[in-house]
Amino acid sequence: MYKNEFPIFENNKELVYLDSAATTQKPKDVLDAIYNYNIYNNASPNRGSYKLSLEATNLYKESKKTVANFIGAKIDEIIYTKSATESLNLISYVLESEFETGDEILVGISSHHSNLVPWQELSKRKKLTLKYIYLDENGNFDLNDLKNKLSENTKLITFSYAVNATGVIHDVEKIIKIIKSYNNNIKIVVDGAQIVLHKKIDVKKLDIDFFVFSAHKMFGPIGIGVLYMKNDLIKKLPPFLYGGDMIEYVEETNTTYKDNYEKYEGGTQSVELAVGLSAAIKFINKIGIENIEKYEKELHDYLLEKLNELDFVEIYFKNQKNKTPVVAFNVKNVHSHDVNQILDINNVAIRTGHHCTQPLMKYLNIPSCCRVSLSIYNTKIDIDKLVKSLYKVKEIFY
Ligand SMILES: Cc1ncc(COP(=O)(O)O)c(C=O)c1O
């Protein structure tokens, strides 16, 4: 329905793009915003005091305001990083001094590697215990497992709001209620990379400490990520990257640092990416996130209906109601990489493999799977082409 807003499809007429959970395509609004910034306003932000630099600084600040409004945060609680991955690594480093040997971190088993490996590494550095929260048969967290694993040593809990590999949306409000009624001081880190395009998020209502996402999974450019951090934590925790812009005063042997969000934004910030991100949010707001949800649901239901008709396909968590428009499946007895190859010959682009969730794959007892992820530029015709290509896989391998 919204396909003509995305120029890539003009240039790739045959493309059936079903990998939006990996990265979304960019609408003209975003491409224009980045281009126009570069031809009208480009300068180093935050430091210069001439007109062009002040314009770049203003655009950077405006972008922060748009992002803050988008997730219900205050403007000075938004930090720009390179990606969700960098945001999560940053959190794991700056919290280091808050942990003592024997403390415990709980991690959702459905986490992306970028929200799992940094905690493993922190656990090794600080001799902490890492525990996983496992899932029920529909891919939700097993809340009894969560309750059993919470202990007086639990200092931090982290999980994906929505799972990249399966599309399952976790019941985040319920999980947070359980954690807070056990101990209000446990730090909560939520990976929002797969949710922000599909559901309105309010970090204040959720009352979480950290929230991360990437622009490129919500129609924005690759190379800019967002880190929401509660203000009192920004003030209290140490900086991460040292250099220009994040300092207060530098002497030969000692330096004092800014005590606001700027202490996490050392170096020249990318205004063009910030402008691209805010253009993406404006584009989402223009359509309305409820309309995006509605359109995606219609396509998602159609996809499930069509895949359900294929007796040679096994779908994971197909009875789960609360999902992003993502379906994980395998063609029975065929490796996902072989499926990928046949689909690709037919210009159908899906993601296959472990989806950066190897512990989840192991937990599900599968080596890998196929993942179709939909967005507003997809149509039922795309899904019909996918199904046709899956029949070709059957023809070749059975
Ligand atoms: C749930 C989730 N978290 C984190 C990431 C990492 O995002 P990025 O590669 O933009 O850092 C991804 C990317 O697929 C993801 O799906």
The ligand as an SDF file (V2000), in Angstrom:
LIG
                    3D

 16 16  0  0  0  0  0  0  0  0999 V2000
   16.3510   -7.4270   19.0240 C   0  0  0  0  0  0  0  0  0  0  0  0
   17.5890   -6.8230   18.4460 C   0  0  0  0  0  0  0  0  0  0  0  0
   18.4510   -6.2070   19.2630 N   0  0  0  0  0  0  0  0  0  0  0  0
   19.5780   -5.6520   18.8080 C   0  0  0  0  0  0  0  0  0  0  0  0
   19.9040   -5.7000   17.4810 C   0  0  0  0  0  0  0  0  0  0  0  0
   21.1740   -5.0660   17.0230 C   0  0  0  0  0  0  0  0  0  0  0  0
   20.8900   -3.9810   16.2350 O   0  0  0  0  0  0  0  0  0  0  0  0
   22.0830   -3.2280   15.4660 P   0  0  0  0  0  0  0  0  0  0  0  0
   22.6650   -4.2590   14.5370 O   0  0  0  0  0  0  0  0  0  0  0  0
   21.4040   -2.1320   14.7460 O   0  0  0  0  0  0  0  0  0  0  0  0
   23.0390   -2.7990   16.4760 O   0  0  0  0  0  0  0  0  0  0  0  0
   19.0620   -6.3480   16.5830 C   0  0  0  0  0  0  0  0  0  0  0  0
   19.4020   -6.4640   15.1510 C   0  0  0  0  0  0  0  0  0  0  0  0
   18.9430   -7.3440   14.4530 O   0  0  0  0  0  0  0  0  0  0  0  0
   17.8560   -6.9080   17.0820 C   0  0  0  0  0  0  0  0  0  0  0  0
   16.9930   -7.5110   16.2740 O   0  0  0  0  0  0  0  0  0  0  0  0
  1  2  1  0
  2  3  1  0
  2 15  2  0
  3  4  2  0
  4  5  1  0
  5  6  1  0
  5 12  2  0
  6  7  1  0
  7  8  1  0
  8  9  2  0
  8 10  1  0
  8 11  1  0
 12 13  1  0
 12 15  1  0
 13 14  2  0
 15 16  1  0
M  END
$$$$
